[in-house]
Amino acid sequence: METHKEPKPLRIINSVAPIRICDNGGWTDTWFAGHGTIFNIGVYPYAEAQLKVFPNLGQDRIEIFAENYGERFITNPQKDHLYPHHPLLEAAVDYMRVPQNMALQVNIFSEAPAGASTGTSAAVTVALIGALDCLTPGRMTPHEVALAAQYIETKMLNQQCGIQDQICSAYGGINYIEMYQYPYASVSQIQVPNSTWWELERRLSLIYLGKSHSSSKVHEMVIRDLENAGPDCPQLRDLRLSAPKSRDAIYMGDFKALGQAMAENTAAQERLHPDLISPDAQKIIAIARAHGALGWKVNGAGGQGGSLTLLSDENSSSKRAMIREIEQENSDFQNIPIYLSRYGLRTWEYNLE
């Protein structure tokens, strides 16, 4: 009896992109802010994309496996411009225009929880764009990849989205971003001695609140208020100030000053609307304070669910005790191990021929 054999791919393309934490200055990278300054840090766990490339033999040309969801589907977005399954993935394939002589099996995976307010969707999009870019002779720069990923979310899918998540995933490392006119920005990667890098990595924690963050009426109201207040309103000014403070603190290796900038940013988020700092986030901040933490940042825009970045003091045992108490406080709270990512988007190819 003959057994069916899977066809052998011509090429296998892999890509990874980091997620983002500690986005001091967030909210100022948006269309209604007009201009802004943002500090953020790219970390592992990565989003991953893998493409298996076959010759196009006709039907079912592009198959996507969204591994985290256990969903496998066929898409033909260039023909229909419809995205019924996973719009972000399908729109990215549509935007990148896969050559007609190719068929693809696309596998997408991320160890970071969806909706953790760590830019996971941006990292997935950046990784997928980077892999698809390898199908044609031209190569996009990290900045072009970031702009393309942001365009897909805002223009093709009509979602509210700033620019910093895509930039962090494309560049990696520690970033100081100056958005001079939405969505255009310059990126300065902050280079520090290994001792500062390793110490920062040792002190940082990422705490997931156990439920996905999603946009809400609170966010819609905050956006409406900020839009009406204008780009130079006090609320946005306070948020902008935390980014240069964070940059300067890292350059000096001053973790106390970095923690203060994180806490000031979180307080500025709360002034936008008290519900942006949820009761669960307040519980975690209180525990962190009790264990001598220097700073805390509610990641992303804030609100229900999502995650926090915590910056501990010099005592490793205090950090471990803090994490234990946080996870004992609520079984949904989860410490996600992180490592600073020196690189942003990475792509490489394995040729089977």
N, C-alpha and C positions, 0 to 999 in steps of 0.2 A: 504494500500500500504506500503510495507516494505521500510524503509530508510536505506541507506548504512551507517554503522558505521565505523569510523576510528578505526583500531586495537589499543589496549592499549599498550604503550611501557612497556618493563620490567624495564627499568632504564632511567633516564634523567641525563646527565652529562653536567655541565656548566663549562666554563673557561673564564677568561679575562686576557688580557696582555696590559701594557701601551705602548704608543708611546714614541718617543725620541725627545728631543729638545736640543739646545745649545751644539752641538757636536764639542767642541773645540779639535783640533787635528785630525779631520776627514781628509780623504785621506791617513793617515798614518796607517790605519787598513787594508790595501789592500795587494794583492799578490806582487805587484811591489814595495811596500814600504818595504816588508820583515819584518820590526819591527816598532813599533810605540807606542805612548802614546796618549790616548783619554780620555777626560772628557765629560760626558753627564748626562742628567737628564731625568728620566722617569716621564711621566705625564699622567693624565686623559685628554681627553677622551680615553677609552679603545677600543681595538678590542675584540669582543666577539665570542665565538663558543658555540653551543649547540648541543649535540648529543642525539637523541632518539634511543634507542636500542631495537630491535625486534629480535625474533628468525628468522633464515634464512629459508625461505620457498621456495627458488628457484630463481626466476628471479628478476631483478631490485633490486639487493641487497643493493646498496649504492646510495642514492639520496642526492644531494647537492642543497641547496637553497642559492645563493649569493644574500642576501637581498638588498644590496645597488644597485645592478644592476637589480633587479627584475627578475633574471634568475634562473630557476629550471631545473636540468638535472640529468640524470643517468650516473654513471661512473663505469667502471670496470677496473681500471688501472693495477691491478695485473695480469690480463689476457692479456691485450693488450699492456701495457706500452705506451699508447698514451694519450695525454692530450689536446683534441680539444676544450674544453670549457674555463675553467679557470685553466691554467697549474699549478699555484702555489698550488691551493687547491687539484687538482687531484694528483700531484706529492707527496704532503704530505700524502695523503691517501695511495698511492702506497708504500711510504717509511715505513709507520707504520704497514703495513700488518694486516689489520683487520681480526680477527679470522673468520674462514669459517662458524662457526655456528651462526654468528650474521649478522643481516641486520641493516642498519643505515639510519636515516634521519638527515642530517647535515645542520645546519643553521649558516651562517656566517654573521656578521654585524660589522660595525665600524662607529662611529659618526665622526671620523676624515676624512677629504676629502682624496680621493686617489690622489697620486702624490703630496702631500704637502711637500715632503722632510723631513718628520718626522718619517720615518721608519714604515709607516703604514703596508706595505706588510710584513715586518718582524714580526710585532705584530700579524697580522692575522695568519701567519704561526706558531708562537710560541703558540698562543692560541689553534689552531687546533691540533698541536702535543700534547700539554698538555692534551687536552680532549681525544684524541685517546689513549694516554698512559694509561688512566684509564681502558681500556678494557682488559688489561692483568695484571697478578699479579705483575710484576716488575714495579718499578717506576724510571723514569729518574730524575737526578738532574737538577737544572736550567742550569748548564754548558752543560750538555749533550743535553738538549733541544735546547740551543743556537747553538751548533755545528751542530746538525741535521738540524735545520732550514737553517743555512748557507750552508750546504752541498747540500740541496735540490735546492737552488737558483743557486749555482755555478757549481755543478757537474751534477745534473740531468737536469737542465734547461739551463746550459751554459751561465749564466748571470754574468755581472760584479757586484761584491758585496763584501763589506768589512765585518768585523765581529762585529762592535760595535752596530748596530741596534738590532740584535738578542740578544746580551748580555744584553742590556738595558731593552728590553722587558721581558726577563727571570728573571732578578734580580730586576728591579725597583729601585727606590731611586736615589741617586746621586752617580755616579760611576767614579772611576779612573781605567782605563784599561791599562795594560802594555802588549802589544803583543810582546812576545820575539822571536817568529818565526812563521810566518803565517802558519796556522790560529790559533795557540795556544797562549793563553793569561791567565794572572792572573787578577783577579778582586778584587779591594778594594772598598768596599762600604763606603762612607764618612758619618760618624755619627756626627751630629751637635746638639746643644741645640735646643729645640722647638722654642725659640725666633728667632734663625737664620733661621730655616726651614720656619716658618710662614712669616718672613720678606722677605725671598727670594721669596716665593710664591706670596706675595702681590706685589712685584716689577716686576715680570716677565710678559711678554705679548707674545702671539703667533699671528702673523699677516700672514694670508693666502693671497697670491697675486691674487687669483681668477681663476687661471688656473693651471692645473696639470704640474708638472715637469716631463720631460722625458729625457732620455739620448739622446745626440745629437753628431754631428760631433765635436763640441768643446770638449766634454768630451773624445771622442775617441782620439783627437789630444793631449789633456793634458796627458792622460794615456800613449800614445806612447812616448811623450817627457820624462815623468817621468821614464818610463821603460828604456829608453836609457840613462838617466842621472844617474841611480843607486840609491840604497836605502839611501845613505848618502848625497844626493845632497842638496844644500842650501835651495831649495824650500820646501822639506819635513822636513828639520831640523827646519825651521821657524815654520811650523805647529806643529811639535812635542812639541816645547817649550811652546805653549799656554796651554797645558793640565796640566803640573805641576803647572804653574802659577795659573790656575783656582782652582786646588785642594787646594793649599796653601791659596788662598784668601778666599775660603769657610770655611776652618778650622779657620781662623782668624776672620771671619765675616766681611771681608773687601770688601764691595760691589763695591767700587770705583776700587779696584784692579781687581775684577772679570770682571767689565765692560771693563777695559783696555785690559784684556786678550781676551775678545770676539771681541773687535774692531781690535786688532792685528791679530787675526785669520782671520777675514774677509779681512783685508788688504793683508794677505799672500795668501788667495784664489785668490784675484784679481791679484796678481803677477804671479800666475800660468797661468791665461789668463783673460784679462779684461772683457770678456763676461760672466765670472762666476758670476759677480755682475751686474745684469741686470739694465736697466734704472729704472724699477719699484722699485727694491730694493734700488737704490740710492735715489729715491724720499722719500721712507719711512725713510731711514737713516737721510736724511736732516730734515724731520719733527721731528724725535725723538731727534736729536741734539738741535733743536730749543726749545724743551720742557724740556731740561735738562737731557735727558737720559744719563746714564753712559756707556752703551754698546749696541752693536748690533751684531748679528751673523746670516749670511745667512745660513740657515739650510741645512744640507746635502752637496752635492758636489758643489751646486750653479748652476747658469745658469738661463734660462727663467722659469717663473712660480715658484712654490714652496712656501716657507715661510721664515719669519725671526723671531728670538727670540730677544726681546728687554728687556733691564734692566733699569727700571726707577730709579729716585732719591728718596729721602725720602718723597716727597710730593704726596699724593694720588691724589689730585686734578690735578696735572701736568700730571699724567698718564692718567686720564680720558680725559683731554683736548687733549692730544696727540692722543689717540685712536679716538676721535671724528674727529679730523682734518685728520687723515689717512683715515678714512672711507668716509669723504667728498671729499677727493682728487680724489678718483676713486671708483665708485660704486662696482667694482669687489673686492676691498680690504676688508678683513673681519677679525675682531678680533675673535679668537676662544678661548672661556673661558677655562682655564686650571687649574688643581690642581695637586700639586706634589703627586706622587704615592709612598707611603712608601713600597709597595709590588710590586713584579714583577708578574710572572705568578701565577694565583690562579685557582685551580680546586676544584669543589665540586660536590656531587652527590645527586640526589633526587630519592629515591627508591619508586616506586608506589605500590609495592606489600604489 
